[in-house]
């Protein structure tokens, strides 16, 4: 029940985040990890799906803390896919029932 964040270019683990849930799929949704079009002043947001529930938690990966900044509850089954669109600041997610949703990378509904 943990998550390791690595700086691949430097071959360095930058955070070990202890979680109170089993992590599933993850996607960078803000900060430097989200790509060139993301807001550089924003937190290093990482969306982490709970493998056992439909919740997606937004974590500040740089802080190393497992307390979510926000929890996204738009699905009714565990999330299997997350993709961030920096052009729209939105995340598209798909769950085990085949339902697609899109939501703001800040966690607010679109």
C-alpha positions in Angstrom: 0.0 0.0 0.0 2.5 2.5 -1.2 3.6 4.4 -4.2 7.2 5.1 -5.2 7.9 8.2 -7.4 11.1 8.2 -9.4 13.0 10.8 -11.3 13.9 8.6 -14.2 16.5 10.9 -15.8 18.4 11.1 -12.5 17.8 7.5 -11.5 16.6 8.7 -8.2 13.5 7.9 -6.0 12.1 11.3 -5.0 9.2 10.1 -2.9 7.8 7.1 -1.1 4.2 7.7 -0.4 2.3 5.5 2.1 -1.3 5.0 1.2 -4.4 3.8 3.0 -5.7 2.1 -0.2 -4.3 -0.2 -2.9 -3.2 1.9 -5.8 -4.3 1.1 -9.3 -3.5 3.1 -12.5 -1.8 6.5 -12.1 -1.4 9.6 -14.3 0.4 12.9 -13.9 -2.3 15.6 -14.1 -0.4 18.7 -13.1 3.0 20.3 -12.6 6.2 19.2 -14.4 5.2 15.5 -14.6 2.2 16.3 -16.7 4.1 17.6 -19.8 5.2 20.7 -21.4 1.7 22.4 -21.6 0.9 22.0 -17.9 1.1 24.9 -15.6 4.6 25.0 -14.2 3.6 26.8 -11.0 1.0 24.1 -10.1 1.6 21.3 -7.7 3.0 18.0 -9.0 -0.4 16.4 -9.1 -0.7 12.7 -9.5 -4.1 11.0 -10.0 -4.1 7.6 -8.4 -7.1 5.2 -8.9 -8.1 2.9 -6.0 -7.8 -0.6 -7.3 -10.7 -1.7 -5.0 -13.1 1.2 -5.4 -14.3 3.7 -8.0 -12.4 6.6 -6.3 -9.5 8.5 -7.9 -7.4 10.4 -5.4 -5.3 13.5 -6.4 -2.0 13.6 -4.5 0.8 16.2 -4.4 3.6 13.7 -5.4 6.4 16.1 -4.5 5.2 16.4 -0.9 5.5 12.7 -0.3 2.3 12.7 1.7 -0.5 10.2 1.2 -3.3 12.5 2.2 -5.3 13.3 -0.9 -5.8 16.9 -1.9 -9.1 15.9 -3.5 -11.0 12.7 -4.2 -12.8 12.3 -7.5 -16.0 10.3 -7.3 -17.5 10.1 -10.8 -17.4 6.3 -11.4 -19.4 3.4 -10.0 -16.7 0.7 -10.7 -12.9 0.7 -10.3 -11.0 2.9 -12.7 -8.8 1.0 -15.2 -7.5 3.9 -17.4 -6.6 7.5 -16.8 -5.3 10.0 -19.5 -4.6 13.7 -19.0 -5.1 16.3 -21.7 -2.9 19.3 -21.0 -4.7 21.3 -23.8 -8.0 21.1 -21.9 -6.8 20.5 -18.3 -9.0 17.5 -18.2 -8.7 13.8 -17.4 -10.5 11.1 -19.2 -11.1 8.0 -17.2 -12.6 4.5 -18.0 -13.9 2.1 -15.4 -14.4 -1.7 -15.3 -18.0 -1.4 -16.5 -16.8 0.4 -19.7 -18.1 3.9 -18.6 -16.0 6.9 -19.8 -16.0 10.1 -17.8 -14.0 13.3 -18.1 -13.3 15.7 -15.3 -11.1 18.6 -14.4 -7.5 17.9 -13.3 -8.2 20.0 -10.2 -10.9 17.4 -9.3 -13.8 19.6 -10.0 -16.5 18.3 -12.4 -16.6 19.5 -16.0 
